[in-house]
């Protein structure tokens, strides 16, 4: 079985059941009934919104659509359509005034600064509504992007829990079909919608198909780079992806704490437990 076939062997009905149970557990065991999702009009947030709606029910699911002035109008339209189809209450908040006010005073020197600011502004709004709605923030990052660091620290990487964080982008597409996500969303070229004509694959410099196959072999199969190359993948791409994984480790861990005492947070005291049980 080739790497592509292995990636797609997951039972999507079972995946849906497991993720819905995970969401309900994460929300309810922490004393909440509700969750809030940032909806972009893209695939990942659509899948997470559908899962949350199934896990908690539409009355306990809330969506925020947060366009910036450079966002594609189609993104907002698709996001609103999805919320209406799922029967989920939603609010649209234009983040342009707050983002532009900052850059009016401190002008950006590169486009990435604006993209990162937008991601963090959206998460700030999500957490404000988390308080207003007494709801946990459901993250929308997938495994492919988390592994290579294609996320903004304290932006889209911030959340109370990550339902699809162990699914590669290729697998998210498969789950989207299981969840009956609108075809127009599935067909869209993946994009963080940071600026006009921006695409995820363009930023990453590789297709998700190729990226996922390499990541699957490196991470899940634990094959050394030379064996991954032997399966037909470009050696330079493998090295670049390996470097991206190494260089983004700090995004996947809590901030390092200097060790001074017997049990240091993040070093000795590091295992998640349900302390109240």
Long-range contacts (C-beta under 8 A, 24 or more apart in sequence): 2-231, 3-213, 3-216, 3-217, 3-221, 3-231, 4-170, 4-209, 4-213, 6-216, 7-168, 7-170, 7-171, 7-212, 7-213, 7-216, 8-170, 8-171, 8-174, 10-171, 10-174, 12-174, 12-175, 12-177, 12-178, 13-178, 15-167, 15-171, 15-175, 15-178, 16-51, 16-54, 16-175, 16-178, 16-179, 19-51, 19-55, 19-163, 19-164, 20-51, 20-54, 20-55, 21-55, 22-55, 22-161, 22-163, 23-51, 23-52, 23-55, 23-56, 23-138, 23-161, 23-163, 24-55, 24-56, 26-136, 26-160, 26-161, 27-55, 27-56, 27-136, 29-274, 30-136, 30-160, 32-134, 32-135, 32-136, 33-60, 33-134, 34-60, 34-61, 34-62, 34-133, 34-134, 34-135, 34-136, 35-60, 35-61, 35-62, 35-135, 35-136, 35-137, 35-138, 36-62, 36-63, 36-64, 36-126, 36-129, 36-130, 36-133, 36-135, 36-136, 36-137, 36-138, 37-61, 37-62, 37-63, 37-64, 37-137, 37-138, 37-140, 38-63, 38-64, 38-65, 38-66, 38-122, 38-123, 38-126, 38-137, 38-140, 38-156, 39-63, 39-64, 39-65, 39-79, 39-82, 39-83, 39-90, 40-65, 40-75, 40-79, 40-140, 40-192, 40-193, 41-65, 41-72, 41-74, 41-75, 41-76, 41-77, 41-78, 41-79, 41-82, 41-185, 41-188, 41-193, 42-75, 42-185, 42-188, 42-190, 42-191, 42-192, 42-193, 43-172, 43-173, 43-176, 43-181, 43-185, 43-186, 43-188, 43-190, 44-140, 44-141, 44-142, 44-164, 44-169, 44-172, 45-79, 45-140, 46-78, 46-79, 46-82, 46-176, 46-181, 46-182, 46-185, 47-140, 47-164, 47-172, 47-175, 47-176, 47-179, 47-181, 48-138, 48-139, 48-140, 48-163, 48-164, 49-82, 49-83, 49-86, 49-88, 50-82, 50-86, 50-179, 50-180, 50-181, 51-163, 51-164, 51-179, 52-138, 52-163, 53-86, 53-87, 53-88, 54-179, 58-86, 58-87, 58-88, 58-89, 60-135, 61-86, 61-88, 61-89, 62-88, 62-89, 62-90, 62-91, 62-129, 62-133, 62-135, 63-88, 63-89, 63-90, 63-91, 64-90, 64-91, 64-92, 64-93, 64-122, 64-125, 64-126, 64-129, 65-90, 65-91, 65-92, 65-93, 66-92, 66-93, 66-94, 66-95, 66-121, 66-122, 66-125, 67-92, 67-94, 67-95, 67-96, 68-94, 68-95, 68-96, 68-99, 68-118, 68-193, 69-94, 69-96, 69-100, 70-114, 70-193, 70-194, 70-195, 70-196, 71-193, 72-191, 72-193, 72-196, 74-188, 75-193, 78-182, 78-184, 78-185, 78-188, 81-182, 82-181, 82-182, 82-185, 85-182, 91-129, 93-125, 95-121, 95-122, 95-125, 111-194, 111-195, 112-194, 114-194, 114-195, 115-152, 115-192, 115-194, 115-195, 116-152, 116-155, 118-155, 118-194, 119-152, 119-155, 119-156, 119-192, 120-152, 120-154, 120-155, 122-155, 122-156, 123-154, 123-155, 123-156, 123-158, 127-158, 130-160, 136-160, 136-161, 138-163, 139-163, 139-165, 140-164, 141-165, 142-167, 142-168, 142-169, 142-172, 143-167, 143-168, 143-169, 143-171, 143-215, 144-168, 144-169, 144-170, 144-208, 144-211, 144-212, 144-215, 145-169, 145-200, 146-251, 146-252, 147-215, 147-219, 147-244, 147-245, 147-248, 148-204, 148-211, 148-215, 148-241, 148-244, 148-245, 148-248, 149-244, 149-245, 149-247, 149-248, 149-251, 150-200, 150-203, 150-204, 151-251, 153-250, 153-251, 156-192, 157-251, 168-208, 168-212, 168-215, 168-216, 169-208, 169-211, 169-212, 170-208, 170-209, 170-212, 171-212, 205-240, 206-237, 206-241, 210-237, 211-241, 214-238, 214-241, 215-241, 218-242, 218-245, 219-245
